[in-house]
Amino acid sequence: MAGDSGRIEGAALRLYDPEARQWSLNYFNISDGHLTPPVIGEFSEARGVIFAADTYRGRAIFVRFVITKVDGDTYRAGVLRRWR
């Protein structure tokens, strides 16, 4: 992924816990080899909201990842990060 802040290379692992009925998104960046804390949430109808506390460049942040259905099999994802 490339953006205004530079290029990020990594991978995400999505896991579903059927007992809790929640998803976790787990990401790692190849530049440091660290797995980030999981971002956890759930889907209701055509919208998923997943959130966590995280760090970015040494600062604590709150992350909210929202997935919404556009139409058919098309979804849109966005990330909101808030500084603490």
Biopython code that builds the backbone (N, CA, C, O; Angstrom):
import numpy as np
from Bio.PDB.StructureBuilder import StructureBuilder

atoms = [
    (1, "MET", "N", (0.849, -1.151, 0.000)),
    (1, "MET", "CA", (0.000, 0.000, 0.000)),
    (1, "MET", "C", (0.903, 1.223, 0.000)),
    (1, "MET", "O", (1.883, 1.277, 0.742)),
    (2, "ALA", "N", (0.575, 2.199, -0.827)),
    (2, "ALA", "CA", (1.342, 3.440, -0.884)),
    (2, "ALA", "C", (0.410, 4.615, -0.635)),
    (2, "ALA", "O", (-0.736, 4.616, -1.084)),
    (3, "GLY", "N", (0.901, 5.599, 0.072)),
    (3, "GLY", "CA", (0.092, 6.783, 0.357)),
    (3, "GLY", "C", (0.979, 7.968, 0.647)),
    (3, "GLY", "O", (2.184, 7.926, 0.397)),
    (4, "ASP", "N", (0.388, 9.032, 1.175)),
    (4, "ASP", "CA", (1.122, 10.257, 1.465)),
    (4, "ASP", "C", (2.253, 10.046, 2.467)),
    (4, "ASP", "O", (3.262, 10.751, 2.427)),
    (5, "SER", "N", (2.085, 9.075, 3.365)),
    (5, "SER", "CA", (3.099, 8.809, 4.396)),
    (5, "SER", "C", (4.197, 7.866, 3.928)),
    (5, "SER", "O", (5.146, 7.606, 4.667)),
    (6, "GLY", "N", (4.078, 7.353, 2.713)),
    (6, "GLY", "CA", (5.077, 6.422, 2.204)),
    (6, "GLY", "C", (4.463, 5.088, 1.849)),
    (6, "GLY", "O", (3.248, 4.969, 1.691)),
    (7, "ARG", "N", (5.308, 4.090, 1.727)),
    (7, "ARG", "CA", (4.878, 2.758, 1.319)),
    (7, "ARG", "C", (4.903, 1.808, 2.514)),
    (7, "ARG", "O", (5.847, 1.817, 3.303)),
    (8, "ILE", "N", (3.855, 0.986, 2.641)),
    (8, "ILE", "CA", (3.761, -0.020, 3.693)),
    (8, "ILE", "C", (3.594, -1.378, 3.024)),
    (8, "ILE", "O", (2.748, -1.546, 2.146)),
    (9, "GLU", "N", (4.404, -2.340, 3.441)),
    (9, "GLU", "CA", (4.268, -3.699, 2.929)),
    (9, "GLU", "C", (4.020, -4.630, 4.110)),
    (9, "GLU", "O", (4.731, -4.574, 5.113)),
    (10, "GLY", "N", (3.015, -5.482, 3.986)),
    (10, "GLY", "CA", (2.693, -6.402, 5.059)),
    (10, "GLY", "C", (1.559, -7.317, 4.631)),
    (10, "GLY", "O", (1.284, -7.481, 3.442)),
    (11, "ALA", "N", (0.914, -7.903, 5.613)),
    (11, "ALA", "CA", (-0.202, -8.797, 5.338)),
    (11, "ALA", "C", (-1.190, -8.735, 6.501)),
    (11, "ALA", "O", (-0.837, -8.362, 7.620)),
    (12, "ALA", "N", (-2.423, -9.106, 6.210)),
    (12, "ALA", "CA", (-3.467, -9.137, 7.226)),
    (12, "ALA", "C", (-4.046, -10.542, 7.317)),
    (12, "ALA", "O", (-4.218, -11.226, 6.307)),
    (13, "LEU", "N", (-4.338, -10.954, 8.525)),
    (13, "LEU", "CA", (-4.961, -12.238, 8.790)),
    (13, "LEU", "C", (-6.296, -11.961, 9.461)),
    (13, "LEU", "O", (-6.341, -11.319, 10.510)),
    (14, "ARG", "N", (-7.391, -12.442, 8.863)),
    (14, "ARG", "CA", (-8.726, -12.234, 9.418)),
    (14, "ARG", "C", (-9.220, -13.557, 10.002)),
    (14, "ARG", "O", (-9.234, -14.587, 9.327)),
    (15, "LEU", "N", (-9.622, -13.502, 11.265)),
    (15, "LEU", "CA", (-10.079, -14.698, 11.963)),
    (15, "LEU", "C", (-11.473, -14.469, 12.530)),
    (15, "LEU", "O", (-11.788, -13.375, 13.000)),
    (16, "TYR", "N", (-12.314, -15.515, 12.483)),
    (16, "TYR", "CA", (-13.673, -15.419, 13.021)),
    (16, "TYR", "C", (-13.800, -16.322, 14.241)),
    (16, "TYR", "O", (-13.422, -17.492, 14.195)),
    (17, "ASP", "N", (-14.333, -15.778, 15.329)),
    (17, "ASP", "CA", (-14.596, -16.537, 16.555)),
    (17, "ASP", "C", (-16.099, -16.792, 16.609)),
    (17, "ASP", "O", (-16.854, -15.897, 16.990)),
    (18, "PRO", "N", (-16.560, -18.005, 16.233)),
    (18, "PRO", "CA", (-17.999, -18.264, 16.172)),
    (18, "PRO", "C", (-18.694, -18.187, 17.534)),
    (18, "PRO", "O", (-19.874, -17.843, 17.602)),
    (19, "GLU", "N", (-17.983, -18.500, 18.612)),
    (19, "GLU", "CA", (-18.595, -18.428, 19.942)),
    (19, "GLU", "C", (-18.899, -16.972, 20.328)),
    (19, "GLU", "O", (-19.978, -16.678, 20.844)),
    (20, "ALA", "N", (-17.961, -16.077, 20.081)),
    (20, "ALA", "CA", (-18.159, -14.656, 20.384)),
    (20, "ALA", "C", (-18.884, -13.924, 19.262)),
    (20, "ALA", "O", (-19.383, -12.815, 19.452)),
    (21, "ARG", "N", (-18.937, -14.562, 18.076)),
    (21, "ARG", "CA", (-19.496, -13.958, 16.857)),
    (21, "ARG", "C", (-18.798, -12.642, 16.519)),
    (21, "ARG", "O", (-19.430, -11.644, 16.173)),
    (22, "GLN", "N", (-17.465, -12.682, 16.633)),
    (22, "GLN", "CA", (-16.657, -11.510, 16.336)),
    (22, "GLN", "C", (-15.497, -11.870, 15.412)),
    (22, "GLN", "O", (-15.001, -12.996, 15.403)),
    (23, "TRP", "N", (-15.090, -10.883, 14.647)),
    (23, "TRP", "CA", (-13.940, -11.001, 13.764)),
    (23, "TRP", "C", (-12.756, -10.298, 14.400)),
    (23, "TRP", "O", (-12.926, -9.328, 15.139)),
    (24, "SER", "N", (-11.546, -10.792, 14.112)),
    (24, "SER", "CA", (-10.331, -10.075, 14.475)),
    (24, "SER", "C", (-9.500, -9.907, 13.209)),
    (24, "SER", "O", (-9.356, -10.833, 12.411)),
    (25, "LEU", "N", (-8.961, -8.710, 13.047)),
    (25, "LEU", "CA", (-8.043, -8.421, 11.946)),
    (25, "LEU", "C", (-6.671, -8.255, 12.557)),
    (25, "LEU", "O", (-6.472, -7.428, 13.447)),
    (26, "ASN", "N", (-5.730, -9.040, 12.080)),
    (26, "ASN", "CA", (-4.373, -9.048, 12.609)),
    (26, "ASN", "C", (-3.430, -8.672, 11.477)),
    (26, "ASN", "O", (-3.470, -9.298, 10.418)),
    (27, "TYR", "N", (-2.584, -7.671, 11.671)),
    (27, "TYR", "CA", (-1.750, -7.146, 10.607)),
    (27, "TYR", "C", (-0.283, -7.151, 11.035)),
    (27, "TYR", "O", (0.040, -6.958, 12.207)),
    (28, "PHE", "N", (0.594, -7.376, 10.059)),
    (28, "PHE", "CA", (2.012, -7.171, 10.327)),
    (28, "PHE", "C", (2.643, -6.406, 9.182)),
    (28, "PHE", "O", (2.245, -6.541, 8.025)),
    (29, "ASN", "N", (3.634, -5.601, 9.526)),
    (29, "ASN", "CA", (4.383, -4.797, 8.584)),
    (29, "ASN", "C", (5.742, -5.464, 8.419)),
    (29, "ASN", "O", (6.406, -5.749, 9.416)),
    (30, "ILE", "N", (6.171, -5.720, 7.187)),
    (30, "ILE", "CA", (7.436, -6.438, 6.995)),
    (30, "ILE", "C", (8.649, -5.606, 7.400)),
    (30, "ILE", "O", (9.728, -6.168, 7.588)),
    (31, "SER", "N", (8.512, -4.292, 7.540)),
    (31, "SER", "CA", (9.668, -3.474, 7.905)),
    (31, "SER", "C", (10.145, -3.730, 9.327)),
    (31, "SER", "O", (11.334, -3.585, 9.611)),
    (32, "ASP", "N", (9.229, -4.113, 10.238)),
    (32, "ASP", "CA", (9.665, -4.385, 11.605)),
    (32, "ASP", "C", (9.354, -5.815, 12.062)),
    (32, "ASP", "O", (9.849, -6.243, 13.104)),
    (33, "GLY", "N", (8.550, -6.552, 11.310)),
    (33, "GLY", "CA", (8.242, -7.930, 11.646)),
    (33, "GLY", "C", (7.330, -8.122, 12.845)),
    (33, "GLY", "O", (7.191, -9.240, 13.342)),
    (34, "HIS", "N", (6.703, -7.047, 13.319)),
    (34, "HIS", "CA", (5.819, -7.145, 14.479)),
    (34, "HIS", "C", (4.358, -7.319, 14.064)),
    (34, "HIS", "O", (3.901, -6.725, 13.087)),
    (35, "LEU", "N", (3.649, -8.130, 14.812)),
    (35, "LEU", "CA", (2.215, -8.302, 14.634)),
    (35, "LEU", "C", (1.522, -7.252, 15.484)),
    (35, "LEU", "O", (1.805, -7.139, 16.677)),
    (36, "THR", "N", (0.620, -6.482, 14.889)),
    (36, "THR", "CA", (-0.087, -5.447, 15.644)),
    (36, "THR", "C", (-1.136, -6.084, 16.551)),
    (36, "THR", "O", (-1.528, -7.229, 16.326)),
    (37, "PRO", "N", (-1.596, -5.360, 17.573)),
    (37, "PRO", "CA", (-2.698, -5.884, 18.374)),
    (37, "PRO", "C", (-3.911, -6.099, 17.470)),
    (37, "PRO", "O", (-4.122, -5.325, 16.536)),
    (38, "PRO", "N", (-4.715, -7.138, 17.729)),
    (38, "PRO", "CA", (-5.864, -7.388, 16.849)),
    (38, "PRO", "C", (-6.894, -6.274, 16.932)),
    (38, "PRO", "O", (-7.102, -5.667, 17.982)),
    (39, "VAL", "N", (-7.525, -6.024, 15.806)),
    (39, "VAL", "CA", (-8.646, -5.088, 15.712)),
    (39, "VAL", "C", (-9.887, -5.971, 15.710)),
    (39, "VAL", "O", (-10.020, -6.830, 14.839)),
    (40, "ILE", "N", (-10.797, -5.782, 16.660)),
    (40, "ILE", "CA", (-11.894, -6.717, 16.875)),
    (40, "ILE", "C", (-13.251, -6.044, 16.696)),
    (40, "ILE", "O", (-13.439, -4.899, 17.106)),
    (41, "GLY", "N", (-14.202, -6.758, 16.081)),
    (41, "GLY", "CA", (-15.545, -6.224, 15.915)),
    (41, "GLY", "C", (-16.477, -7.236, 15.301)),
    (41, "GLY", "O", (-16.191, -8.433, 15.273)),
    (42, "GLU", "N", (-17.606, -6.739, 14.804)),
    (42, "GLU", "CA", (-18.622, -7.644, 14.269)),
    (42, "GLU", "C", (-19.395, -6.987, 13.127)),
    (42, "GLU", "O", (-19.320, -5.779, 12.904)),
    (43, "PHE", "N", (-20.135, -7.829, 12.419)),
    (43, "PHE", "CA", (-20.980, -7.380, 11.322)),
    (43, "PHE", "C", (-22.434, -7.435, 11.751)),
    (43, "PHE", "O", (-22.859, -8.359, 12.446)),
    (44, "SER", "N", (-23.189, -6.435, 11.328)),
    (44, "SER", "CA", (-24.624, -6.392, 11.550)),
    (44, "SER", "C", (-25.249, -5.927, 10.249)),
    (44, "SER", "O", (-25.003, -4.811, 9.792)),
    (45, "GLU", "N", (-26.060, -6.792, 9.657)),
    (45, "GLU", "CA", (-26.659, -6.531, 8.349)),
    (45, "GLU", "C", (-25.563, -6.296, 7.323)),
    (45, "GLU", "O", (-24.777, -7.211, 7.078)),
    (46, "ALA", "N", (-25.467, -5.132, 6.715)),
    (46, "ALA", "CA", (-24.488, -4.897, 5.648)),
    (46, "ALA", "C", (-23.353, -3.982, 6.102)),
    (46, "ALA", "O", (-22.738, -3.305, 5.278)),
    (47, "ARG", "N", (-23.068, -3.955, 7.411)),
    (47, "ARG", "CA", (-22.029, -3.057, 7.928)),
    (47, "ARG", "C", (-21.212, -3.755, 9.012)),
    (47, "ARG", "O", (-21.763, -4.388, 9.913)),
    (48, "GLY", "N", (-19.906, -3.630, 8.912)),
    (48, "GLY", "CA", (-19.018, -4.164, 9.930)),
    (48, "GLY", "C", (-18.268, -3.035, 10.596)),
    (48, "GLY", "O", (-17.774, -2.131, 9.921)),
    (49, "VAL", "N", (-18.178, -3.075, 11.918)),
    (49, "VAL", "CA", (-17.416, -2.080, 12.668)),
    (49, "VAL", "C", (-16.427, -2.840, 13.548)),
    (49, "VAL", "O", (-16.808, -3.684, 14.359)),
    (50, "ILE", "N", (-15.168, -2.522, 13.369)),
    (50, "ILE", "CA", (-14.089, -3.225, 14.040)),
    (50, "ILE", "C", (-13.168, -2.158, 14.624)),
    (50, "ILE", "O", (-12.850, -1.184, 13.942)),
    (51, "PHE", "N", (-12.729, -2.325, 15.887)),
    (51, "PHE", "CA", (-11.972, -1.260, 16.532)),
    (51, "PHE", "C", (-10.902, -1.806, 17.480)),
    (51, "PHE", "O", (-10.921, -2.979, 17.853)),
    (52, "ALA", "N", (-9.962, -0.920, 17.862)),
    (52, "ALA", "CA", (-8.906, -1.295, 18.806)),
    (52, "ALA", "C", (-8.096, -0.077, 19.204)),
    (52, "ALA", "O", (-8.126, 0.960, 18.541)),
    (53, "ALA", "N", (-7.376, -0.228, 20.299)),
    (53, "ALA", "CA", (-6.334, 0.726, 20.661)),
    (53, "ALA", "C", (-5.066, 0.252, 19.965)),
    (53, "ALA", "O", (-4.825, -0.952, 19.873)),
    (54, "ASP", "N", (-4.263, 1.171, 19.480)),
    (54, "ASP", "CA", (-3.050, 0.807, 18.739)),
    (54, "ASP", "C", (-2.008, 1.885, 18.972)),
    (54, "ASP", "O", (-2.238, 2.827, 19.730)),
    (55, "THR", "N", (-0.875, 1.748, 18.325)),
    (55, "THR", "CA", (0.138, 2.794, 18.345)),
    (55, "THR", "C", (0.546, 3.108, 16.913)),
    (55, "THR", "O", (0.498, 2.239, 16.043)),
    (56, "TYR", "N", (0.942, 4.336, 16.673)),
    (56, "TYR", "CA", (1.419, 4.771, 15.371)),
    (56, "TYR", "C", (2.585, 5.710, 15.610)),
    (56, "TYR", "O", (2.424, 6.776, 16.206)),
    (57, "ARG", "N", (3.763, 5.311, 15.144)),
    (57, "ARG", "CA", (4.982, 6.087, 15.337)),
    (57, "ARG", "C", (5.188, 6.448, 16.809)),
    (57, "ARG", "O", (5.567, 7.570, 17.145)),
    (58, "GLY", "N", (4.930, 5.468, 17.673)),
    (58, "GLY", "CA", (5.163, 5.644, 19.095)),
    (58, "GLY", "C", (4.063, 6.352, 19.868)),
    (58, "GLY", "O", (4.188, 6.542, 21.078)),
    (59, "ARG", "N", (2.986, 6.749, 19.193)),
    (59, "ARG", "CA", (1.878, 7.440, 19.858)),
    (59, "ARG", "C", (0.677, 6.520, 19.951)),
    (59, "ARG", "O", (0.416, 5.738, 19.037)),
    (60, "ALA", "N", (-0.059, 6.610, 21.057)),
    (60, "ALA", "CA", (-1.273, 5.813, 21.235)),
    (60, "ALA", "C", (-2.385, 6.399, 20.369)),
    (60, "ALA", "O", (-2.596, 7.612, 20.348)),
    (61, "ILE", "N", (-3.091, 5.524, 19.656)),
    (61, "ILE", "CA", (-4.209, 5.953, 18.813)),
    (61, "ILE", "C", (-5.378, 4.982, 18.992)),
    (61, "ILE", "O", (-5.207, 3.869, 19.489)),
    (62, "PHE", "N", (-6.538, 5.414, 18.589)),
    (62, "PHE", "CA", (-7.733, 4.572, 18.537)),
    (62, "PHE", "C", (-8.049, 4.343, 17.071)),
    (62, "PHE", "O", (-8.105, 5.296, 16.295)),
    (63, "VAL", "N", (-8.256, 3.091, 16.680)),
    (63, "VAL", "CA", (-8.507, 2.747, 15.283)),
    (63, "VAL", "C", (-9.913, 2.174, 15.147)),
    (63, "VAL", "O", (-10.311, 1.294, 15.911)),
    (64, "ARG", "N", (-10.658, 2.679, 14.169)),
    (64, "ARG", "CA", (-11.975, 2.120, 13.847)),
    (64, "ARG", "C", (-11.973, 1.805, 12.365)),
    (64, "ARG", "O", (-11.702, 2.674, 11.536)),
    (65, "PHE", "N", (-12.272, 0.573, 12.037)),
    (65, "PHE", "CA", (-12.274, 0.066, 10.665)),
    (65, "PHE", "C", (-13.726, -0.241, 10.327)),
    (65, "PHE", "O", (-14.356, -1.072, 10.981)),
    (66, "VAL", "N", (-14.263, 0.431, 9.302)),
    (66, "VAL", "CA", (-15.677, 0.260, 8.937)),
    (66, "VAL", "C", (-15.771, -0.331, 7.535)),
    (66, "VAL", "O", (-15.142, 0.159, 6.597)),
    (67, "ILE", "N", (-16.568, -1.393, 7.407)),
    (67, "ILE", "CA", (-16.805, -2.045, 6.119)),
    (67, "ILE", "C", (-18.286, -1.914, 5.813)),
    (67, "ILE", "O", (-19.126, -2.342, 6.605)),
    (68, "THR", "N", (-18.613, -1.322, 4.665)),
    (68, "THR", "CA", (-20.018, -1.146, 4.281)),
    (68, "THR", "C", (-20.279, -1.775, 2.919)),
    (68, "THR", "O", (-19.413, -1.776, 2.044)),
    (69, "LYS", "N", (-21.475, -2.304, 2.754)),
    (69, "LYS", "CA", (-21.866, -2.917, 1.484)),
    (69, "LYS", "C", (-22.306, -1.823, 0.521)),
    (69, "LYS", "O", (-23.144, -0.985, 0.855)),
    (70, "VAL", "N", (-21.729, -1.841, -0.683)),
    (70, "VAL", "CA", (-22.080, -0.867, -1.714)),
    (70, "VAL", "C", (-23.237, -1.420, -2.527)),
    (70, "VAL", "O", (-24.280, -0.776, -2.644)),
    (71, "ASP", "N", (-23.061, -2.622, -3.095)),
    (71, "ASP", "CA", (-24.116, -3.322, -3.830)),
    (71, "ASP", "C", (-23.635, -4.735, -4.145)),
    (71, "ASP", "O", (-22.429, -4.981, -4.176)),
    (72, "GLY", "N", (-24.536, -5.647, -4.373)),
    (72, "GLY", "CA", (-24.176, -7.024, -4.735)),
    (72, "GLY", "C", (-23.067, -7.587, -3.870)),
    (72, "GLY", "O", (-23.239, -7.760, -2.663)),
    (73, "ASP", "N", (-21.924, -7.874, -4.489)),
    (73, "ASP", "CA", (-20.762, -8.399, -3.771)),
    (73, "ASP", "C", (-19.672, -7.349, -3.596)),
    (73, "ASP", "O", (-18.505, -7.692, -3.407)),
    (74, "THR", "N", (-20.043, -6.081, -3.656)),
    (74, "THR", "CA", (-19.075, -4.991, -3.561)),
    (74, "THR", "C", (-19.146, -4.342, -2.185)),
    (74, "THR", "O", (-20.220, -3.969, -1.713)),
    (75, "TYR", "N", (-17.979, -4.214, -1.546)),
    (75, "TYR", "CA", (-17.890, -3.609, -0.218)),
    (75, "TYR", "C", (-16.843, -2.506, -0.233)),
    (75, "TYR", "O", (-15.919, -2.525, -1.047)),
    (76, "ARG", "N", (-16.993, -1.555, 0.665)),
    (76, "ARG", "CA", (-16.031, -0.461, 0.804)),
    (76, "ARG", "C", (-15.514, -0.495, 2.237)),
    (76, "ARG", "O", (-16.285, -0.651, 3.184)),
    (77, "ALA", "N", (-14.201, -0.347, 2.384)),
    (77, "ALA", "CA", (-13.586, -0.343, 3.714)),
    (77, "ALA", "C", (-12.870, 0.970, 3.932)),
    (77, "ALA", "O", (-12.286, 1.542, 3.012)),
    (78, "GLY", "N", (-12.924, 1.433, 5.155)),
    (78, "GLY", "CA", (-12.226, 2.658, 5.519)),
    (78, "GLY", "C", (-11.717, 2.563, 6.940)),
    (78, "GLY", "O", (-12.287, 1.856, 7.771)),
    (79, "VAL", "N", (-10.643, 3.277, 7.211)),
    (79, "VAL", "CA", (-10.038, 3.277, 8.549)),
    (79, "VAL", "C", (-10.053, 4.686, 9.087)),
    (79, "VAL", "O", (-9.663, 5.630, 8.399)),
    (80, "LEU", "N", (-10.504, 4.829, 10.321)),
    (80, "LEU", "CA", (-10.452, 6.106, 11.025)),
    (80, "LEU", "C", (-9.474, 5.948, 12.164)),
    (80, "LEU", "O", (-9.612, 5.039, 12.983)),
    (81, "ARG", "N", (-8.482, 6.828, 12.226)),
    (81, "ARG", "CA", (-7.529, 6.799, 13.338)),
    (81, "ARG", "C", (-7.661, 8.098, 14.106)),
    (81, "ARG", "O", (-7.665, 9.183, 13.525)),
    (82, "ARG", "N", (-7.765, 7.976, 15.392)),
    (82, "ARG", "CA", (-7.855, 9.163, 16.247)),
    (82, "ARG", "C", (-6.679, 9.176, 17.199)),
    (82, "ARG", "O", (-6.346, 8.160, 17.809)),
    (83, "TRP", "N", (-6.052, 10.336, 17.321)),
    (83, "TRP", "CA", (-4.942, 10.468, 18.254)),
    (83, "TRP", "C", (-5.495, 10.635, 19.654)),
    (83, "TRP", "O", (-6.554, 11.230, 19.852)),
    (84, "ARG", "N", (-4.779, 10.111, 20.605)),
    (84, "ARG", "CA", (-5.164, 10.291, 22.014)),
    (84, "ARG", "C", (-4.440, 11.468, 22.587)),
    (84, "ARG", "O", (-4.621, 11.793, 23.761)),
]
sb = StructureBuilder()
sb.init_structure("model")
sb.init_model(0)
sb.init_chain("A")
sb.init_seg("    ")
for serial, (resi, resn, name, xyz) in enumerate(atoms, 1):
    if name == "N":
        sb.init_residue(resn, " ", resi, " ")
    sb.init_atom(name, np.array(xyz, "f"), 0.0, 1.0, " ", f" {name:<3s}", serial, name[0])
structure = sb.get_structure()
